[in-house]
């Protein structure tokens, strides 16, 4: 993944049970070691673990996620 890529991400709702949200789309703003900063489609800047972020494919760009 590179800065500016369309990514899909999940947020953790409960860290004890590791319950996560559905996939959402965003743009990768910065990537540092194991941390990613993602600009969500609502305009919020989110800091997430890199394991919760994936590069979005062509099918994701056409879908409405989260």
PDB file of N, H, CA, C and O in Angstrom:
ATOM      1  N   UNK A   1       0.845  -1.181   0.000  1.00  0.00           N
ATOM      2  CA  UNK A   1       0.000   0.000   0.000  1.00  0.00           C
ATOM      3  C   UNK A   1       0.886   1.238   0.000  1.00  0.00           C
ATOM      4  O   UNK A   1       1.934   1.292   0.643  1.00  0.00           O
ATOM      5  N   UNK A   2       0.420   2.225  -0.747  1.00  0.00           N
ATOM      6  H   UNK A   2      -0.432   2.181  -1.270  1.00  0.00           H
ATOM      7  CA  UNK A   2       1.127   3.496  -0.822  1.00  0.00           C
ATOM      8  C   UNK A   2       0.187   4.617  -0.397  1.00  0.00           C
ATOM      9  O   UNK A   2      -1.034   4.460  -0.426  1.00  0.00           O
ATOM     10  N   UNK A   3       0.756   5.733  -0.009  1.00  0.00           N
ATOM     11  H   UNK A   3       1.747   5.861   0.014  1.00  0.00           H
ATOM     12  CA  UNK A   3      -0.048   6.891   0.363  1.00  0.00           C
ATOM     13  C   UNK A   3      -0.894   7.310  -0.833  1.00  0.00           C
ATOM     14  O   UNK A   3      -0.391   7.416  -1.952  1.00  0.00           O
ATOM     15  N   UNK A   4      -2.182   7.548  -0.592  1.00  0.00           N
ATOM     16  H   UNK A   4      -2.591   7.462   0.316  1.00  0.00           H
ATOM     17  CA  UNK A   4      -3.094   7.938  -1.650  1.00  0.00           C
ATOM     18  C   UNK A   4      -3.909   6.794  -2.212  1.00  0.00           C
ATOM     19  O   UNK A   4      -4.829   7.026  -2.997  1.00  0.00           O
ATOM     20  N   UNK A   5      -3.594   5.550  -1.829  1.00  0.00           N
ATOM     21  H   UNK A   5      -2.846   5.362  -1.192  1.00  0.00           H
ATOM     22  CA  UNK A   5      -4.338   4.386  -2.307  1.00  0.00           C
ATOM     23  C   UNK A   5      -5.723   4.326  -1.675  1.00  0.00           C
ATOM     24  O   UNK A   5      -5.920   4.748  -0.535  1.00  0.00           O
ATOM     25  N   UNK A   6      -6.677   3.797  -2.431  1.00  0.00           N
ATOM     26  H   UNK A   6      -6.517   3.454  -3.357  1.00  0.00           H
ATOM     27  CA  UNK A   6      -8.001   3.504  -1.895  1.00  0.00           C
ATOM     28  C   UNK A   6      -7.872   2.233  -1.070  1.00  0.00           C
ATOM     29  O   UNK A   6      -7.387   1.214  -1.563  1.00  0.00           O
ATOM     30  N   UNK A   7      -8.305   2.290   0.183  1.00  0.00           N
ATOM     31  H   UNK A   7      -8.699   3.117   0.583  1.00  0.00           H
ATOM     32  CA  UNK A   7      -8.186   1.147   1.084  1.00  0.00           C
ATOM     33  C   UNK A   7      -9.540   0.823   1.703  1.00  0.00           C
ATOM     34  O   UNK A   7     -10.446   1.655   1.725  1.00  0.00           O
ATOM     35  N   UNK A   8      -9.656  -0.397   2.203  1.00  0.00           N
ATOM     36  H   UNK A   8      -8.919  -1.073   2.186  1.00  0.00           H
ATOM     37  CA  UNK A   8     -10.812  -0.753   3.014  1.00  0.00           C
ATOM     38  C   UNK A   8     -10.277  -1.036   4.406  1.00  0.00           C
ATOM     39  O   UNK A   8      -9.173  -1.555   4.564  1.00  0.00           O
ATOM     40  N   UNK A   9     -11.065  -0.692   5.408  1.00  0.00           N
ATOM     41  H   UNK A   9     -11.962  -0.270   5.279  1.00  0.00           H
ATOM     42  CA  UNK A   9     -10.594  -0.812   6.784  1.00  0.00           C
ATOM     43  C   UNK A   9     -11.737  -1.246   7.684  1.00  0.00           C
ATOM     44  O   UNK A   9     -12.912  -1.113   7.343  1.00  0.00           O
ATOM     45  N   UNK A  10     -11.360  -1.768   8.838  1.00  0.00           N
ATOM     46  H   UNK A  10     -10.406  -1.876   9.116  1.00  0.00           H
ATOM     47  CA  UNK A  10     -12.305  -2.140   9.880  1.00  0.00           C
ATOM     48  C   UNK A  10     -11.877  -1.462  11.165  1.00  0.00           C
ATOM     49  O   UNK A  10     -10.685  -1.275  11.407  1.00  0.00           O
ATOM     50  N   UNK A  11     -12.839  -1.096  11.985  1.00  0.00           N
ATOM     51  H   UNK A  11     -13.808  -1.247  11.788  1.00  0.00           H
ATOM     52  CA  UNK A  11     -12.546  -0.514  13.287  1.00  0.00           C
ATOM     53  C   UNK A  11     -12.906  -1.528  14.369  1.00  0.00           C
ATOM     54  O   UNK A  11     -13.820  -2.335  14.196  1.00  0.00           O
ATOM     55  N   UNK A  12     -12.188  -1.481  15.475  1.00  0.00           N
ATOM     56  H   UNK A  12     -11.446  -0.826  15.616  1.00  0.00           H
ATOM     57  CA  UNK A  12     -12.447  -2.388  16.589  1.00  0.00           C
ATOM     58  C   UNK A  12     -13.498  -1.747  17.494  1.00  0.00           C
ATOM     59  O   UNK A  12     -13.309  -0.630  17.977  1.00  0.00           O
ATOM     60  N   UNK A  13     -14.605  -2.458  17.722  1.00  0.00           N
ATOM     61  H   UNK A  13     -14.758  -3.365  17.330  1.00  0.00           H
ATOM     62  CA  UNK A  13     -15.667  -1.970  18.599  1.00  0.00           C
ATOM     63  C   UNK A  13     -15.390  -2.329  20.058  1.00  0.00           C
ATOM     64  O   UNK A  13     -15.659  -1.535  20.960  1.00  0.00           O
ATOM     65  N   UNK A  14     -14.852  -3.528  20.284  1.00  0.00           N
ATOM     66  H   UNK A  14     -14.634  -4.173  19.551  1.00  0.00           H
ATOM     67  CA  UNK A  14     -14.589  -4.002  21.634  1.00  0.00           C
ATOM     68  C   UNK A  14     -13.237  -4.698  21.634  1.00  0.00           C
ATOM     69  O   UNK A  14     -13.085  -5.755  21.021  1.00  0.00           O
ATOM     70  N   UNK A  15     -12.258  -4.119  22.313  1.00  0.00           N
ATOM     71  H   UNK A  15     -12.382  -3.261  22.810  1.00  0.00           H
ATOM     72  CA  UNK A  15     -10.907  -4.678  22.294  1.00  0.00           C
ATOM     73  C   UNK A  15     -10.812  -5.987  23.084  1.00  0.00           C
ATOM     74  O   UNK A  15      -9.939  -6.810  22.810  1.00  0.00           O
ATOM     75  N   UNK A  16     -11.679  -6.179  24.037  1.00  0.00           N
ATOM     76  H   UNK A  16     -12.388  -5.510  24.260  1.00  0.00           H
ATOM     77  CA  UNK A  16     -11.634  -7.414  24.827  1.00  0.00           C
ATOM     78  C   UNK A  16     -12.048  -8.616  23.973  1.00  0.00           C
ATOM     79  O   UNK A  16     -11.397  -9.660  24.018  1.00  0.00           O
ATOM     80  N   UNK A  17     -13.116  -8.474  23.204  1.00  0.00           N
ATOM     81  H   UNK A  17     -13.644  -7.626  23.167  1.00  0.00           H
ATOM     82  CA  UNK A  17     -13.599  -9.577  22.364  1.00  0.00           C
ATOM     83  C   UNK A  17     -13.133  -9.447  20.922  1.00  0.00           C
ATOM     84  O   UNK A  17     -13.379 -10.340  20.111  1.00  0.00           O
ATOM     85  N   UNK A  18     -12.463  -8.347  20.591  1.00  0.00           N
ATOM     86  H   UNK A  18     -12.263  -7.621  21.250  1.00  0.00           H
ATOM     87  CA  UNK A  18     -11.984  -8.037  19.237  1.00  0.00           C
ATOM     88  C   UNK A  18     -13.134  -8.010  18.223  1.00  0.00           C
ATOM     89  O   UNK A  18     -12.970  -8.414  17.071  1.00  0.00           O
ATOM     90  N   UNK A  19     -14.287  -7.534  18.666  1.00  0.00           N
ATOM     91  H   UNK A  19     -14.420  -7.207  19.601  1.00  0.00           H
ATOM     92  CA  UNK A  19     -15.432  -7.346  17.764  1.00  0.00           C
ATOM     93  C   UNK A  19     -15.137  -6.166  16.851  1.00  0.00           C
ATOM     94  O   UNK A  19     -14.731  -5.100  17.314  1.00  0.00           O
ATOM     95  N   UNK A  20     -15.346  -6.363  15.536  1.00  0.00           N
ATOM     96  H   UNK A  20     -15.676  -7.229  15.160  1.00  0.00           H
ATOM     97  CA  UNK A  20     -14.987  -5.341  14.549  1.00  0.00           C
ATOM     98  C   UNK A  20     -16.201  -4.911  13.739  1.00  0.00           C
ATOM     99  O   UNK A  20     -17.207  -5.617  13.676  1.00  0.00           O
ATOM    100  N   UNK A  21     -16.090  -3.742  13.122  1.00  0.00           N
ATOM    101  H   UNK A  21     -15.273  -3.168  13.172  1.00  0.00           H
ATOM    102  CA  UNK A  21     -17.138  -3.244  12.244  1.00  0.00           C
ATOM    103  C   UNK A  21     -17.040  -3.932  10.889  1.00  0.00           C
ATOM    104  O   UNK A  21     -16.103  -4.689  10.635  1.00  0.00           O
ATOM    105  N   UNK A  22     -18.008  -3.665  10.026  1.00  0.00           N
ATOM    106  H   UNK A  22     -18.769  -3.050  10.232  1.00  0.00           H
ATOM    107  CA  UNK A  22     -17.940  -4.133   8.641  1.00  0.00           C
ATOM    108  C   UNK A  22     -16.878  -3.307   7.906  1.00  0.00           C
ATOM    109  O   UNK A  22     -16.408  -2.294   8.424  1.00  0.00           O
ATOM    110  N   UNK A  23     -16.506  -3.741   6.709  1.00  0.00           N
ATOM    111  H   UNK A  23     -16.888  -4.564   6.288  1.00  0.00           H
ATOM    112  CA  UNK A  23     -15.509  -3.028   5.911  1.00  0.00           C
ATOM    113  C   UNK A  23     -16.043  -1.663   5.482  1.00  0.00           C
ATOM    114  O   UNK A  23     -17.214  -1.536   5.126  1.00  0.00           O
ATOM    115  N   UNK A  24     -15.187  -0.646   5.515  1.00  0.00           N
ATOM    116  H   UNK A  24     -14.235  -0.749   5.803  1.00  0.00           H
ATOM    117  CA  UNK A  24     -15.507   0.693   5.043  1.00  0.00           C
ATOM    118  C   UNK A  24     -14.393   1.142   4.109  1.00  0.00           C
ATOM    119  O   UNK A  24     -13.277   0.627   4.180  1.00  0.00           O
ATOM    120  N   UNK A  25     -14.686   2.095   3.238  1.00  0.00           N
ATOM    121  H   UNK A  25     -15.592   2.514   3.181  1.00  0.00           H
ATOM    122  CA  UNK A  25     -13.688   2.607   2.295  1.00  0.00           C
ATOM    123  C   UNK A  25     -13.075   3.906   2.806  1.00  0.00           C
ATOM    124  O   UNK A  25     -13.720   4.684   3.509  1.00  0.00           O
ATOM    125  N   UNK A  26     -11.816   4.120   2.437  1.00  0.00           N
ATOM    126  H   UNK A  26     -11.292   3.488   1.866  1.00  0.00           H
ATOM    127  CA  UNK A  26     -11.112   5.343   2.795  1.00  0.00           C
ATOM    128  C   UNK A  26      -9.874   5.498   1.933  1.00  0.00           C
ATOM    129  O   UNK A  26      -9.616   4.695   1.036  1.00  0.00           O
ATOM    130  N   UNK A  27      -9.112   6.544   2.219  1.00  0.00           N
ATOM    131  H   UNK A  27      -9.322   7.196   2.948  1.00  0.00           H
ATOM    132  CA  UNK A  27      -7.869   6.830   1.489  1.00  0.00           C
ATOM    133  C   UNK A  27      -6.716   6.801   2.484  1.00  0.00           C
ATOM    134  O   UNK A  27      -6.794   7.415   3.548  1.00  0.00           O
ATOM    135  N   UNK A  28      -5.647   6.088   2.140  1.00  0.00           N
ATOM    136  H   UNK A  28      -5.583   5.590   1.276  1.00  0.00           H
ATOM    137  CA  UNK A  28      -4.479   6.003   3.006  1.00  0.00           C
ATOM    138  C   UNK A  28      -3.731   7.331   2.986  1.00  0.00           C
ATOM    139  O   UNK A  28      -3.311   7.799   1.928  1.00  0.00           O
ATOM    140  N   UNK A  29      -3.568   7.934   4.159  1.00  0.00           N
ATOM    141  H   UNK A  29      -3.909   7.554   5.019  1.00  0.00           H
ATOM    142  CA  UNK A  29      -2.895   9.232   4.281  1.00  0.00           C
ATOM    143  C   UNK A  29      -1.430   9.041   4.682  1.00  0.00           C
ATOM    144  O   UNK A  29      -0.548   9.725   4.161  1.00  0.00           O
ATOM    145  N   UNK A  30      -1.171   8.107   5.612  1.00  0.00           N
ATOM    146  H   UNK A  30      -1.887   7.552   6.035  1.00  0.00           H
ATOM    147  CA  UNK A  30       0.187   7.886   6.092  1.00  0.00           C
ATOM    148  C   UNK A  30       0.298   6.456   6.606  1.00  0.00           C
ATOM    149  O   UNK A  30      -0.672   5.901   7.121  1.00  0.00           O
ATOM    150  N   UNK A  31       1.487   5.857   6.464  1.00  0.00           N
ATOM    151  H   UNK A  31       2.275   6.308   6.045  1.00  0.00           H
ATOM    152  CA  UNK A  31       1.727   4.510   6.986  1.00  0.00           C
ATOM    153  C   UNK A  31       3.068   4.507   7.700  1.00  0.00           C
ATOM    154  O   UNK A  31       4.111   4.788   7.110  1.00  0.00           O
ATOM    155  N   UNK A  32       3.013   4.179   8.997  1.00  0.00           N
ATOM    156  H   UNK A  32       2.165   3.951   9.476  1.00  0.00           H
ATOM    157  CA  UNK A  32       4.217   4.111   9.820  1.00  0.00           C
ATOM    158  C   UNK A  32       4.264   2.732  10.461  1.00  0.00           C
ATOM    159  O   UNK A  32       3.372   2.383  11.234  1.00  0.00           O
ATOM    160  N   UNK A  33       5.269   1.958  10.160  1.00  0.00           N
ATOM    161  H   UNK A  33       5.994   2.242   9.532  1.00  0.00           H
ATOM    162  CA  UNK A  33       5.480   0.621  10.707  1.00  0.00           C
ATOM    163  C   UNK A  33       4.182  -0.181  10.769  1.00  0.00           C
ATOM    164  O   UNK A  33       3.797  -0.784   9.768  1.00  0.00           O
ATOM    165  N   UNK A  34       3.501  -0.205  11.906  1.00  0.00           N
ATOM    166  H   UNK A  34       3.814   0.285  12.719  1.00  0.00           H
ATOM    167  CA  UNK A  34       2.303  -1.014  12.065  1.00  0.00           C
ATOM    168  C   UNK A  34       1.050  -0.154  12.265  1.00  0.00           C
ATOM    169  O   UNK A  34       0.016  -0.655  12.705  1.00  0.00           O
ATOM    170  N   UNK A  35       1.147   1.135  11.941  1.00  0.00           N
ATOM    171  H   UNK A  35       1.988   1.541  11.583  1.00  0.00           H
ATOM    172  CA  UNK A  35       0.045   2.077  12.134  1.00  0.00           C
ATOM    173  C   UNK A  35      -0.276   2.755  10.799  1.00  0.00           C
ATOM    174  O   UNK A  35       0.625   3.161  10.065  1.00  0.00           O
ATOM    175  N   UNK A  36      -1.577   2.871  10.494  1.00  0.00           N
ATOM    176  H   UNK A  36      -2.309   2.541  11.090  1.00  0.00           H
ATOM    177  CA  UNK A  36      -2.026   3.539   9.272  1.00  0.00           C
ATOM    178  C   UNK A  36      -2.967   4.683   9.635  1.00  0.00           C
ATOM    179  O   UNK A  36      -3.831   4.531  10.498  1.00  0.00           O
ATOM    180  N   UNK A  37      -2.800   5.817   8.981  1.00  0.00           N
ATOM    181  H   UNK A  37      -2.098   5.941   8.280  1.00  0.00           H
ATOM    182  CA  UNK A  37      -3.752   6.920   9.080  1.00  0.00           C
ATOM    183  C   UNK A  37      -4.617   6.884   7.833  1.00  0.00           C
ATOM    184  O   UNK A  37      -4.105   6.925   6.714  1.00  0.00           O
ATOM    185  N   UNK A  38      -5.936   6.806   8.025  1.00  0.00           N
ATOM    186  H   UNK A  38      -6.352   6.772   8.934  1.00  0.00           H
ATOM    187  CA  UNK A  38      -6.882   6.661   6.932  1.00  0.00           C
ATOM    188  C   UNK A  38      -7.895   7.788   6.996  1.00  0.00           C
ATOM    189  O   UNK A  38      -8.438   8.085   8.060  1.00  0.00           O
ATOM    190  N   UNK A  39      -8.152   8.418   5.845  1.00  0.00           N
ATOM    191  H   UNK A  39      -7.712   8.177   4.981  1.00  0.00           H
ATOM    192  CA  UNK A  39      -9.207   9.421   5.737  1.00  0.00           C
ATOM    193  C   UNK A  39     -10.473   8.689   5.322  1.00  0.00           C
ATOM    194  O   UNK A  39     -10.547   8.137   4.224  1.00  0.00           O
ATOM    195  N   UNK A  40     -11.475   8.686   6.207  1.00  0.00           N
ATOM    196  H   UNK A  40     -11.415   9.134   7.099  1.00  0.00           H
ATOM    197  CA  UNK A  40     -12.706   7.942   5.932  1.00  0.00           C
ATOM    198  C   UNK A  40     -13.567   8.688   4.927  1.00  0.00           C
ATOM    199  O   UNK A  40     -13.309   9.850   4.611  1.00  0.00           O
ATOM    200  N   UNK A  41     -14.593   8.008   4.429  1.00  0.00           N
ATOM    201  H   UNK A  41     -14.803   7.065   4.685  1.00  0.00           H
ATOM    202  CA  UNK A  41     -15.479   8.658   3.467  1.00  0.00           C
ATOM    203  C   UNK A  41     -16.388   9.687   4.142  1.00  0.00           C
ATOM    204  O   UNK A  41     -17.074  10.438   3.449  1.00  0.00           O
ATOM    205  N   UNK A  42     -16.409   9.739   5.485  1.00  0.00           N
ATOM    206  H   UNK A  42     -15.852   9.129   6.048  1.00  0.00           H
ATOM    207  CA  UNK A  42     -17.132  10.784   6.206  1.00  0.00           C
ATOM    208  C   UNK A  42     -16.236  11.983   6.503  1.00  0.00           C
ATOM    209  O   UNK A  42     -16.703  12.975   7.063  1.00  0.00           O
ATOM    210  N   UNK A  43     -14.965  11.909   6.138  1.00  0.00           N
ATOM    211  H   UNK A  43     -14.586  11.103   5.683  1.00  0.00           H
ATOM    212  CA  UNK A  43     -14.035  13.018   6.324  1.00  0.00           C
ATOM    213  C   UNK A  43     -13.254  12.967   7.627  1.00  0.00           C
ATOM    214  O   UNK A  43     -12.566  13.932   7.960  1.00  0.00           O
ATOM    215  N   UNK A  44     -13.339  11.875   8.374  1.00  0.00           N
ATOM    216  H   UNK A  44     -13.898  11.091   8.103  1.00  0.00           H
ATOM    217  CA  UNK A  44     -12.618  11.741   9.636  1.00  0.00           C
ATOM    218  C   UNK A  44     -11.246  11.115   9.386  1.00  0.00           C
ATOM    219  O   UNK A  44     -11.102  10.247   8.525  1.00  0.00           O
ATOM    220  N   UNK A  45     -10.239  11.560  10.144  1.00  0.00           N
ATOM    221  H   UNK A  45     -10.356  12.265  10.843  1.00  0.00           H
ATOM    222  CA  UNK A  45      -8.914  10.965  10.074  1.00  0.00           C
ATOM    223  C   UNK A  45      -8.820   9.907  11.161  1.00  0.00           C
ATOM    224  O   UNK A  45      -8.911  10.225  12.347  1.00  0.00           O
ATOM    225  N   UNK A  46      -8.638   8.642  10.765  1.00  0.00           N
ATOM    226  H   UNK A  46      -8.565   8.383   9.801  1.00  0.00           H
ATOM    227  CA  UNK A  46      -8.602   7.521  11.693  1.00  0.00           C
ATOM    228  C   UNK A  46      -7.191   6.960  11.768  1.00  0.00           C
ATOM    229  O   UNK A  46      -6.507   6.856  10.750  1.00  0.00           O
ATOM    230  N   UNK A  47      -6.754   6.600  12.966  1.00  0.00           N
ATOM    231  H   UNK A  47      -7.310   6.685  13.793  1.00  0.00           H
ATOM    232  CA  UNK A  47      -5.484   5.919  13.161  1.00  0.00           C
ATOM    233  C   UNK A  47      -5.800   4.485  13.532  1.00  0.00           C
ATOM    234  O   UNK A  47      -6.431   4.223  14.556  1.00  0.00           O
ATOM    235  N   UNK A  48      -5.352   3.537  12.677  1.00  0.00           N
ATOM    236  H   UNK A  48      -4.840   3.750  11.845  1.00  0.00           H
ATOM    237  CA  UNK A  48      -5.705   2.131  12.819  1.00  0.00           C
ATOM    238  C   UNK A  48      -4.473   1.253  12.743  1.00  0.00           C
ATOM    239  O   UNK A  48      -3.449   1.645  12.184  1.00  0.00           O
ATOM    240  N   UNK A  49      -4.581   0.045  13.316  1.00  0.00           N
ATOM    241  H   UNK A  49      -5.413  -0.274  13.770  1.00  0.00           H
ATOM    242  CA  UNK A  49      -3.527  -0.939  13.142  1.00  0.00           C
ATOM    243  C   UNK A  49      -3.480  -1.343  11.679  1.00  0.00           C
ATOM    244  O   UNK A  49      -4.515  -1.435  11.020  1.00  0.00           O
ATOM    245  N   UNK A  50      -2.283  -1.583  11.176  1.00  0.00           N
ATOM    246  H   UNK A  50      -1.442  -1.508  11.712  1.00  0.00           H
ATOM    247  CA  UNK A  50      -2.122  -1.955   9.772  1.00  0.00           C
ATOM    248  C   UNK A  50      -2.808  -3.289   9.445  1.00  0.00           C
ATOM    249  O   UNK A  50      -3.172  -3.524   8.292  1.00  0.00           O
ATOM    250  N   UNK A  51      -2.985  -4.149  10.428  1.00  0.00           N
ATOM    251  H   UNK A  51      -2.689  -3.957  11.364  1.00  0.00           H
ATOM    252  CA  UNK A  51      -3.645  -5.432  10.179  1.00  0.00           C
ATOM    253  C   UNK A  51      -5.138  -5.261   9.888  1.00  0.00           C
ATOM    254  O   UNK A  51      -5.774  -6.186   9.382  1.00  0.00           O
ATOM    255  N   UNK A  52      -5.708  -4.085  10.203  1.00  0.00           N
ATOM    256  H   UNK A  52      -5.192  -3.334  10.614  1.00  0.00           H
ATOM    257  CA  UNK A  52      -7.123  -3.819   9.953  1.00  0.00           C
ATOM    258  C   UNK A  52      -7.352  -3.069   8.641  1.00  0.00           C
ATOM    259  O   UNK A  52      -8.486  -2.718   8.314  1.00  0.00           O
ATOM    260  N   UNK A  53      -6.276  -2.824   7.893  1.00  0.00           N
ATOM    261  H   UNK A  53      -5.355  -3.109   8.160  1.00  0.00           H
ATOM    262  CA  UNK A  53      -6.360  -2.044   6.650  1.00  0.00           C
ATOM    263  C   UNK A  53      -5.865  -2.903   5.494  1.00  0.00           C
ATOM    264  O   UNK A  53      -4.828  -3.560   5.593  1.00  0.00           O
ATOM    265  N   UNK A  54      -6.620  -2.889   4.395  1.00  0.00           N
ATOM    266  H   UNK A  54      -7.461  -2.355   4.315  1.00  0.00           H
ATOM    267  CA  UNK A  54      -6.226  -3.613   3.185  1.00  0.00           C
ATOM    268  C   UNK A  54      -6.403  -2.700   1.983  1.00  0.00           C
ATOM    269  O   UNK A  54      -7.266  -1.822   1.980  1.00  0.00           O
ATOM    270  N   UNK A  55      -5.581  -2.913   0.963  1.00  0.00           N
ATOM    271  H   UNK A  55      -4.880  -3.626   0.965  1.00  0.00           H
ATOM    272  CA  UNK A  55      -5.755  -2.171  -0.274  1.00  0.00           C
ATOM    273  C   UNK A  55      -7.048  -2.620  -0.936  1.00  0.00           C
ATOM    274  O   UNK A  55      -7.295  -3.817  -1.085  1.00  0.00           O
ATOM    275  N   UNK A  56      -7.867  -1.662  -1.331  1.00  0.00           N
ATOM    276  H   UNK A  56      -7.667  -0.690  -1.210  1.00  0.00           H
ATOM    277  CA  UNK A  56      -9.155  -1.984  -1.961  1.00  0.00           C
ATOM    278  C   UNK A  56      -8.923  -2.365  -3.418  1.00  0.00           C
ATOM    279  O   UNK A  56      -8.091  -1.774  -4.106  1.00  0.00           O
ATOM    280  N   UNK A  57      -9.673  -3.359  -3.872  1.00  0.00           N
ATOM    281  H   UNK A  57     -10.349  -3.839  -3.313  1.00  0.00           H
ATOM    282  CA  UNK A  57      -9.577  -3.813  -5.243  1.00  0.00           C
ATOM    283  C   UNK A  57     -10.577  -3.100  -6.137  1.00  0.00           C
ATOM    284  O   UNK A  57     -11.294  -2.204  -5.693  1.00  0.00           O
ATOM    285  N   UNK A  58     -10.619  -3.502  -7.390  1.00  0.00           N
ATOM    286  H   UNK A  58     -10.036  -4.230  -7.751  1.00  0.00           H
ATOM    287  CA  UNK A  58     -11.526  -2.885  -8.369  1.00  0.00           C
ATOM    288  C   UNK A  58     -12.981  -3.111  -7.991  1.00  0.00           C
ATOM    289  O   UNK A  58     -13.813  -2.225  -8.184  1.00  0.00           O
ATOM    290  N   UNK A  59     -13.302  -4.291  -7.452  1.00  0.00           N
ATOM    291  H   UNK A  59     -12.626  -5.011  -7.295  1.00  0.00           H
ATOM    292  CA  UNK A  59     -14.683  -4.572  -7.056  1.00  0.00           C
ATOM    293  C   UNK A  59     -15.109  -3.709  -5.872  1.00  0.00           C
ATOM    294  O   UNK A  59     -16.272  -3.316  -5.779  1.00  0.00           O
ATOM    295  N   UNK A  60     -14.176  -3.412  -4.965  1.00  0.00           N
ATOM    296  H   UNK A  60     -13.232  -3.732  -5.041  1.00  0.00           H
ATOM    297  CA  UNK A  60     -14.502  -2.572  -3.804  1.00  0.00           C
ATOM    298  C   UNK A  60     -14.835  -1.149  -4.221  1.00  0.00           C
ATOM    299  O   UNK A  60     -15.703  -0.515  -3.620  1.00  0.00           O
ATOM    300  N   UNK A  61     -14.152  -0.636  -5.246  1.00  0.00           N
ATOM    301  H   UNK A  61     -13.447  -1.150  -5.734  1.00  0.00           H
ATOM    302  CA  UNK A  61     -14.376   0.738  -5.681  1.00  0.00           C
ATOM    303  C   UNK A  61     -15.789   0.920  -6.223  1.00  0.00           C
ATOM    304  O   UNK A  61     -16.360   2.006  -6.114  1.00  0.00           O
ATOM    305  N   UNK A  62     -16.354  -0.130  -6.802  1.00  0.00           N
ATOM    306  H   UNK A  62     -15.890  -1.011  -6.891  1.00  0.00           H
ATOM    307  CA  UNK A  62     -17.705  -0.053  -7.351  1.00  0.00           C
ATOM    308  C   UNK A  62     -18.796  -0.340  -6.336  1.00  0.00           C
ATOM    309  O   UNK A  62     -19.968  -0.059  -6.585  1.00  0.00           O
ATOM    310  N   UNK A  63     -18.419  -0.898  -5.194  1.00  0.00           N
ATOM    311  H   UNK A  63     -17.466  -1.125  -4.992  1.00  0.00           H
ATOM    312  CA  UNK A  63     -19.396  -1.253  -4.153  1.00  0.00           C
ATOM    313  C   UNK A  63     -19.565  -0.138  -3.153  1.00  0.00           C
ATOM    314  O   UNK A  63     -18.714   0.740  -3.016  1.00  0.00           O
ATOM    315  N   UNK A  64     -20.666  -0.192  -2.466  1.00  0.00           N
ATOM    316  H   UNK A  64     -21.357  -0.906  -2.577  1.00  0.00           H
ATOM    317  CA  UNK A  64     -20.880   0.728  -1.348  1.00  0.00           C
ATOM    318  C   UNK A  64     -20.621  -0.069  -0.078  1.00  0.00           C
ATOM    319  O   UNK A  64     -21.436  -0.907   0.305  1.00  0.00           O
ATOM    320  N   UNK A  65     -19.477   0.189   0.585  1.00  0.00           N
ATOM    321  H   UNK A  65     -18.815   0.870   0.274  1.00  0.00           H
ATOM    322  CA  UNK A  65     -19.135  -0.541   1.799  1.00  0.00           C
ATOM    323  C   UNK A  65     -19.401   0.321   3.017  1.00  0.00           C
ATOM    324  O   UNK A  65     -19.214   1.538   2.994  1.00  0.00           O
ATOM    325  N   UNK A  66     -19.845  -0.337   4.087  1.00  0.00           N
ATOM    326  H   UNK A  66     -19.997  -1.325   4.105  1.00  0.00           H
ATOM    327  CA  UNK A  66     -20.032   0.292   5.397  1.00  0.00           C
ATOM    328  C   UNK A  66     -20.829   1.506   5.309  1.00  0.00           C
ATOM    329  O   UNK A  66     -21.078   2.156   6.324  1.00  0.00           O
TER     330      UNK A  66
END
